[in-house]
Amino acid sequence: MEKKLDSAIFAGGCFWCMVAPFDTLPGIESVTAGYTGGHVPNPTYEQVCSHTTGHTEAVKIVFDPDLMSYEDLLGYYWQVTDPTDASGQFQDRGDNYRPVIFYNSPEQKEAAEKSKQELAESGRFDDPIVTKIEPAAPFYAAEDYHQQFYLKHPDRYAAEEAGGRAQFIKEHWGK
């Protein structure tokens, strides 16, 4: 019997830093770094970094919903991003680093809105939750050298992570 897979697209700062948190979770088939939400087809990294394409760095997560629910993925997402910062994430600044949940279906949209509301009502953050929830747009995989960056370049990845994400997670989630 063939597995029924689903996908989720999340943006939360540098895509290098968004792959690792999801890559080893149960039920995850793949995590691809890429670009979405803009108006330029098949953008390059340099084009996206120029802030002229409208694209956001994001990850596309292919998962087995029998082993990992979309709702659980949302729970992980909230814990690895700063949902109160619409201008980027940690040391990464600009629209191409904005936090966004891109939904693929009405069910994903409803689940994302519900989880955002629950987080807002939890009192965990003093500032408003500003993460956007938008319909999925074409997703373009980033160049090969960006894929699995945390495994290929652990020292560079560690330097990126030192930009505040780990401290933020510890401060707000105790991990």
Secondary structure, 3 states (H helix, E strand, C coil): CCCCCEEEEEECCCHHHHHHHHHCCCCEEEEEEEEECCCCCCCCHHHHHCCCCCCEEEEEEEECCCCCCHHHHHHHHHHHCCCCCCCEECCEECHHHCCEEEECCHHHHHHHHHHHHHHHHHCCCCCCCCCEEEECCCEEECCHHHCCHHHHCHHHHHHHHCCCHHHHHHHHHCC
